[in-house]
Amino acid sequence: QVQLVESGGGLVQAGGSLRLSCAASGSIFSINAMGWYRQAPGKQRELVALITSGGSTTYADSVKGRFTISRDNAKNTVYLQMNGLKPEDTAVYFCNARKPGWIHYWGQGTQVTVSS
């Protein structure tokens, strides 16, 4: 099993910044990608950003140029730097880790609220 612990959510004004962290522990071998998803009230969970074990990144169109995903392999931690936040970024953000065979692990989620 893989345990994912998120931190860094909170309340921020539009235009502000937050950095989310996700620390992975447990059976972290063979994780081939980690990322962030978000879910707003009444909406489906959506991919925000993904980083593979090779360092390739993918972003949702809505966050390109504003959010940056990165990782610290020594700390088994993935970060999401969010700049230029907008009210529509308000959601619960979930950390995700993937293993081959479409095995997914999820964190408990952290609330991000952007006020206008």
C-alpha positions in Angstrom: 0.0 0.0 0.0 1.0 3.6 -0.6 0.1 6.3 1.9 -0.3 9.9 0.6 -0.4 12.9 2.9 -1.3 16.3 1.5 -0.8 19.7 3.1 -0.8 23.3 2.1 -4.4 24.1 1.3 -6.2 27.1 2.6 -8.0 30.3 1.9 -6.5 32.9 -0.5 -7.6 35.9 -2.4 -7.9 35.9 -6.2 -4.5 36.4 -7.7 -2.7 34.9 -4.7 -0.6 31.8 -4.5 -0.5 28.5 -2.6 1.8 25.5 -2.6 0.4 22.0 -2.0 2.7 19.2 -0.9 2.1 15.4 -1.0 4.4 13.1 0.8 4.3 9.4 -0.2 5.2 6.5 2.1 4.8 2.8 2.2 5.3 0.6 -0.9 6.4 3.5 -3.1 8.5 1.3 -5.4 7.2 1.1 -9.0 5.2 4.3 -8.7 5.4 5.6 -12.3 3.5 8.9 -11.9 2.1 11.2 -9.3 -0.3 14.0 -9.7 -3.0 16.3 -8.4 -6.7 16.1 -9.1 -9.4 18.4 -7.9 -13.1 18.2 -7.3 -15.4 21.2 -7.0 -18.9 20.8 -5.5 -21.3 19.2 -8.0 -18.5 18.5 -10.5 -16.5 15.5 -11.4 -13.0 15.0 -10.2 -10.5 16.3 -12.8 -6.8 16.0 -13.5 -4.9 19.2 -12.7 -1.3 18.2 -13.2 0.8 15.0 -13.5 4.5 14.2 -13.3 6.0 10.9 -14.4 8.9 9.1 -13.0 10.8 10.3 -16.0 10.0 13.9 -15.3 7.4 14.5 -18.0 4.6 16.8 -17.0 1.0 17.2 -18.1 -1.4 20.1 -17.1 -5.0 20.8 -17.6 -5.6 23.6 -20.0 -7.3 25.7 -17.3 -4.1 25.8 -15.2 -1.3 26.0 -17.8 1.0 28.9 -17.2 -0.3 29.3 -13.6 0.4 26.0 -11.9 3.7 24.1 -11.7 4.1 20.5 -10.6 7.5 19.3 -9.3 8.9 16.6 -7.2 11.7 15.9 -4.7 12.7 12.2 -5.1 14.8 12.3 -1.9 11.8 13.2 0.1 9.2 11.2 -1.9 7.2 14.4 -2.2 5.4 16.1 -5.0 4.5 19.8 -5.0 1.9 21.9 -6.8 2.8 25.6 -6.9 -0.4 27.5 -7.7 0.0 31.1 -8.8 -2.6 33.5 -10.1 -5.4 31.7 -8.4 -8.9 32.3 -9.5 -12.3 31.6 -7.8 -12.9 28.8 -10.2 -9.8 27.0 -8.8 -11.8 26.5 -5.6 -12.0 22.7 -4.9 -10.8 19.9 -2.9 -7.4 18.9 -4.2 -6.4 15.2 -4.1 -2.9 13.8 -4.5 -2.7 10.7 -6.7 0.0 8.0 -7.2 -0.1 5.5 -10.0 1.5 2.1 -10.5 1.5 -0.1 -13.6 -1.8 -1.9 -14.2 -3.8 1.3 -13.6 -3.4 1.0 -9.8 -4.3 4.3 -8.2 -3.7 5.6 -4.6 -5.3 8.7 -3.2 -4.7 11.2 -0.5 -7.4 12.4 1.8 -7.8 15.7 0.0 -7.0 19.3 1.0 -9.4 22.3 0.5 -8.4 25.2 -1.6 -10.7 28.2 -1.5 -10.1 31.3 -3.6 -12.2 34.4 -2.7 -13.0 37.0 -5.3 
